[in-house]
Amino acid sequence: MTLPRQIRLLTVTDLHRSAYRCNALVQAIRQHEPDIVAFVDDFLGSDKHGLDLHTINETARIISELPARHLLFTRGNHEDSQGQEFVFAWPMKKRSLIALHGTAITLGPLVIVGFHVLSAGTSPSAKHCQNRETNLPTTMLSQGANRCLPPMSGSRD
């Protein structure tokens, strides 16, 4: 599927299965019409225990039905314990589940790299950060990535 030369990317963090946040996300997608919605971290786990929360099955259904061309996921610290249940609940026959874990995907004019939680002193390998063959801009998605990554040469802000 080809994307236009300019694309809209909406990043989502800390959804935590909240019904309120899921509803706000649906409204934001309708308003901004992004081509790509990237769930960067903590879209599953929650410390609210029953307050305003969707089940993991409901969360998978709601997210899979979002009106965006592409949905991408990187794991945060809350996805470790519930990630497998989310994958089993995902309607694979209706929509692909694209999980980036130290991997990259090229969508239109953009290379998107996703990493599990990055901590201080860690950084992805150079092969993930640069796309020398196509010279496309690269966006990195990870919980805490802004705290530990040095600026990349050739990247666009």
N, C-alpha and C positions, 0 to 999 in steps of 0.2 A: 504494500500500500504506500503510495507516494504522498508525502506531505508537502505543503507549499513552501516556498523559500523562507517565509517568515512563519514561525510557529509560536503558539502560546503554551507555556508550561506553567502549571499550577502545582505548587508543592504543598503537601499536607503533613503536618506533624502533630503528634499528641492527640490523636482522635480518641484513643482509649475506649472504643466501643460506645461512646456517649451518644444517646439518641439526639440530644440537643445539638451536639457538634456534627453528627451525621446530617441532620436537617439543614444546618447552616452550610455544610459542604455542598449539598444538592443545590441550594439556592445560589451559592457562589459559582458553581459550574454553569448553571442556567444563565446567570448574569454575564460571566466572562467568556464562556464558550471556549475553554482551552482545548487544544489538540491532544495534550498529554497531561495526565494527572499522576504525579509521583508521590507515593506515600513513603516518606523518608524514615520515619521511625514511630514506634509506639502507637500503632493503629489498633492493637489488640488489647493488651493488658490494662488493668485498671486497679486502683487502690480504693475505689468507691464502693465496692461490694453491694451491688444491687440497686444503687441509686441511678436511675436514668440510663441504665445500660442495656444494650442489645446483647443477645447471645452471640457466640462466635459464628454460628450458622446464619443468624440474621445479618450480622455484619458482613459476612461473605456475600450474601445475596444482595444486600443494599449496595455494596461497593461494586459488585460485578454488573449491576444495572445502571451505573452512572453513565450519563450521556457524553462520554469523551471517547475519542478514537482509540487512545492508548492509555492503559493503566500500568504503572510500574511500581515495584515494591523493593525497599531495602529494609532489612530487619533492624529494629532497635532492641534495647535490652528486654522489653516486655514480650517480644515475639519468640524468644527462645522456648518458653514453656508452652505456648499456645499455637505456635506456627504450624505444627503438623495437623492439628485439628482444623485450622483455617484452610489449609491446602485440601484436606479431605472434603470440606464443606463447599469449596469453590466449584461452580458449575462449568467444568472443563469443556463440556460439549457445546456450550454457548459462547464462552470467551476464554482466550488464553490467559494463563497466569504467568506474568513476566516478573520474575524475582531476580534482582541483580545482587550478587554476592561476590564481589571482586571481579565482576564481569562488566562488559560494556555492550551497549546497543546503539546503533546509528538510526536515528529517526529524522528524516528530512535533512536539514542543514546542521544537525546537532548530534554530537556523540555524548551519550549519557553513561556515566560510570557509577555504579552503586557499590557501597561497602557496608558491611556490618559495622557496628559501633566502633569508631576509631577513638583511641585514647591518646593522651599526650605521649609523644615520643614515637608514635607509629605513623607510617605513611604508606600509601599505595605505591606499587612499583611504577617506574617511569613508563612502562609499556601501556599501563592503563590511563595515564595522564596525557599522553600525546597521541595524536593521530597524524603521523607524518605523511602517510600516503595520500590523504585527502585534504589535509590542512583545515579540517573543520573545527569550529569552536567546540570545546569540551566542557561539560557541566558535571561536577562531582556531587553525588548524593550520599550523605552519611550523617548519622547522629554525631554531633560534636566535631565534624570535619573542619569547621572554621577555627577551632582552637589549636589544631596541630599541623596544618598543612602550610608550607611556605607558598608564596605566589609562584605560579607556573609561567615560564616564559612563553609568549605566544598566546596566552589565554586572554579572553575578552571579559571585561567586568561589566 
